[in-house]
């Protein structure tokens, strides 16, 4: 085979293929549409499997990936005959649609829970029965495989909701504010009862889904089992929610113009019911950045100087104020300046210290 497999050689190979350890990548479309290869062994010297490198290799049933591989590019194995795949710990990213439409794929093992799984990496892999993640809750398999955010945001603000007058709501809300997963699961169940009342607002089902997701993210086994059962019977579907999900396998959420009243109804007491907020939680962060329009300064007589001012807050992951931080009033452009960055860094440090103390 020589030191490197070129395009012409790749199209002529058949049966069991062993990639030489003199190659450091599988180039774009190298084996694309080769229907004669059955298995491929890729050594750890290969750092990247390129775009559509094995696309439409319909008889490719087995691929062995060596420890040392770092990236699987977009559509690398689209429409292949793979039955199982193990992603080595060294892989940092699985590209978009990397295994799209691998209909025979039944078992996936991702050894590193920090491996980034891009949108739709395993989309339309309809026969997947088991997904294993190293050092990660088994229930996470459901959400890595959805191929899209599974909570769909709806911001309709229901006018007349009676649940906030019930003392049980206040009790559950306080538990959720402390990050209590059991309280979050109980909140979901309680809101679910309201959802099943005659002529109930859609708010209740959306709020139920949101709190059950929060309970799952905090490690509640019952919530995880609920999602696992639901998606087993409703593959590829999405659930309505007030806020979209945020987790270590998503970019994060940006929820624009969320009414404060809606957030109050959901169980977050911090917000002013008369204002609208942008809620921003970055991936992997405990910090939630919240802003709301504060004032507008019009242009001067020459048409310059117009400014939109916002109030900014830094909240913890349960959307509660962080002691030691204060509201900031600034323009959007001010957020790139050092004073704003320093206050944000201070809030992050407070949360890091809190986490160390709690553990």
N, C-alpha and C positions, 0 to 999 in steps of 0.2 A: 504493500500500500504506500510505502514511502513515508516521509516525515509528516506530510500534510495531505489530507483528503481534499482534492479539488472538486469543482462542480461536475466535471465529466465523470470522475470516479464515483462520486456519490450517487449518481443516477444509475450506475451499473451494479452497485453492490446489492447483495441479497442475503437472506438468512440472518445469521447472528453477526452483528457488526461490533467491533471493538475499536473505539476511537484511540489513536495513538497519543501517548503522553507528551508528544512534542507539540500538540495543538493547545492553544490557550483560549480558544473560543470556537463555537460552532457558528459559522457565518450565516447571514440572512439567506433563507430559502435553500440551504445546502442540500437537504434531503427531501425537499418539498415534492409531494406527490409520488414518492417512490413507494410502489405497492409491493415490492419484493422483500423488504427488510422486515424481520420478525421481532428481533430484539436488538437493543443498543446498550453497550456499556461505555460510560463516559467517565474518564479519570478525573481526579481532583485538580489536575493541572488546568483543566478547562474552567475558566472563570465566568463565562457568559454563554448562554444558548440564545442565538439571535432570533430576530423577527421571522416567524414562519419557518424556522429551521427544519421542523419535522411536520409541517402542516399537511394534512390530508394523506398521511401515511396510514392508510386504512387497515393494514395488516400488522402494524407495529403494536405488539401486545405487551412488551416488557421493556422498561428503560431503567437502568441502574445508574444513579447519579452519584458521583464521587464527592466525598467531603472535601471542600475547597471551592466548589461552585458557589458563585455569589449572586447571580441574577439570571432569571428566566424571562426572556423578553416577551413582549406582546405577541399573542397568537402562535407561540413557539410550537405547541402541540395540538393546535386546533384540528378537530375532526380526525383524531387518531383512534386506533383500536385498543388503546391501553385498558388494562383491567385493574391495575393498581399502580400507585406511585408513592415513593417515599422521598420527601424533600429534605435534604441534609441540613444539619444545624447551621452550616456556613451560609446558606442562602439568605440574602437580605431582602429580596423582593421577587414576587411572582407577578409578572406584568398582566395588564388588562387582557382578558379573554385568552390567557395562556393555554388553558385546557378546554376552551369552549367547544361544546358539542362532542365531547368524548363520551359517547352514549354507552360504551361498555365499561366505563370506569366505575368500580364498586368500592374501592378502599383507598383512602388518602391518609398519609401520615406526614405531618409537618413537625419536625423535631424541635424547631426553635419557635416558641410562642411569640417572639418578637419579629418573626418574618412578616413582612408587609404583604398582604394579599390584596391586590388591586381589584377594582370594580369588575365584576363578572369574570374573574379568573376561572371559576368552575361553573359558569352559567350554562344551562342546558345539559348538564351532566345528570341526567334524570335517574340513573340507576345507582347513584352513590348510596351505599348502605352504612358505611362507617367512616368516620374521620377521627384520626388520633392526633392530639396535640401534646407535645412534650411540656410537662409542668404547667398545664393549663386546664381549667375546668372543662370537663367533657361536654357540658352544655354549650360551650362556645362554638362547637362545630356547626350548630344551626345557623349562626349569624355570619360566620365566615363564608358560608356557601350560598347565601341568599343572592349574591351578585348585585345587590342594590340595597340602599337603606330600606329597612323593613318597616320603619315607623314613618308614616306619611303625615305631614303637618297640616292641620286645619285650624284656622284662627277665628272662626265665627264666634262672636261674643254673645252668648245666650243672655237674654234680658232678665228673665225671672227664674232664679234657681233657689230652691229651698234648703239645700243641704247645709249651707253655712250656719243656719240657725240651730242645727243639732249639736249638742255638746260633744258628741262622739267625733265630729269633724275636728274640733279644736284639739281633742286628745290625740288623735291620729296625726294631725298636722304637727304637733309639738314633737312627737316621736320621729317623724320624717325629718324635721329640722335638725335632729341630733344624728342623722345618718343611720337610724335603726332600720335594718332591712326587714325585720319582722313587722314593724309599723308600716313600712311601705307596702308590703304584701297585704297587710290587713286593710290599708287604705284602698288598694285596688279592689279587694273583695267587697268592701263597703260601698264604694262608688258603683261597682257592678250591680249591687242591689237596686240602687237608684236608676241605673240604666234599664232595668227590666220592669220599671213601673210603666203603666199605660201612658202613652204620649210623651215619654221621657225625651229630654233634649239629647241630641247626639253628643253634647259635651261629656256626658257621663261615660259613655263607652270609650271616648278618646282619652279621658282622664284615667279611666281604669287601665287602659293599655299602657299609658305613660308610667304610672306608678308600679305596675307589674314589671315593666322593663327596668325601672330604677331598682326595684327589689332584686331582680336577677343580677344586675351589675354589682350589687353589694353582697352577692353570694347566697341569696335565698334559694334553697333547693326546690321548694314548691313552685316558685315562679319559673325557674329554669325548666322544670318538668312540664309546666303548663305550656310554655313556648314550644318545647320539643314535640309535645303531642299535637299542638295546633298546626305547626308547620309540616309535620308528617302527613297530616290530612289535607293541608292546603299549600302544597309546594309552590313557591314562587309568588305567593300572594303578599300583599302589604296590609299592615294594620294602621288604622287611623289613630292619630295622637294629637295632643296639643303642641308639644315640642318634639322635634326629631331626636333620634338617639345620638349619643356621643360615647365612643368607646375607643379602645386602643387599636382598632382596625378600621377606624373611619377618620376622615380628615377633621371632623369636629362639626359643631353646628353654629350657624348664624341665623338667628330668628329675628326678623325685622318687624318693627311696628306691632309688637305684642301688647295688647291692652293690659294695663295694670290690673283692672278688675278681673280679667281672665286668669291672670297669674294668682290673684287672691283666691278665686274660685277653685283653682287647681291645688292650692294649699301652701302658697308662698306669701307670707304675711308682710314681707318687706316693702312691697311695691305700692305706689300711690294709685288708687283705682281710677283717677282722673288723667293719668299720663300713659303714653305709649313708650315701649322700651325696645332697644335692640339687645338681645342676649347672645353673648359670644363666649363659647367655651372651646379653647384650643385643645387639640389632640394630646392626650397624655398629661394634661394639666388639671390640678385641683382648683385652679383659679377660674372664676367666672367674671368676665368683664361686661358690665351693663352700662348703657348710656340712654339718655332721654333728652329731646330738644329742650333747651332752657330759654333762649332768647335769640333775637335776630337784630343785627345792627345794619341798617340800610347804607347804601353807597353815599359818598359825599357829593357835592355839586358837580364834580368832574366825573362821577360814575365809578369811583374807586372806593375801596375800604369796606365793602359788604362782608359781613361775617355771620356765620351760624355758630352759636354757642350751645354746648351740651353739658349736662351734668353727667359725671362719670363715677361709678362705684366699682370697687373690687369686692366680690363676694366669694365665699367658700363654695365647694362643690355642691352643697345643699342649699345654695342661694341664700345664705345668711350673712349678715355684715361681719367683717373681720375686725375684732377689737384692735385698736392701734392704727387704723386707717380711716381716712375721712373722704367725704365727697370732694371731687375736683370739678371745677367749672372751666372748660377749655374748648377751643375749636378742634375740629378733626385734625388739622395740620399740627396742632400743638402736641398730639400724641407721639410724634416722632422726636420731640425735644427731650433733653435730658431730665428736666424736672418731672415730667410725666413718667418717663421710663424709671426714674429713681423710686417714685411712689409705687409703681407697679412691682418693681423688684422687691421693695420692702414688704408688700403684701404677700408675694410668693415666699419670701424668707419666713414670715410669720407662719404660713401654712406648713412649710417644711419643718420648722421647729415644733409645731403642734403635733405633726405626725410622728416625729422622733419620740416625743414625750409619751404619746399614746401607745407606742409599741414597746 
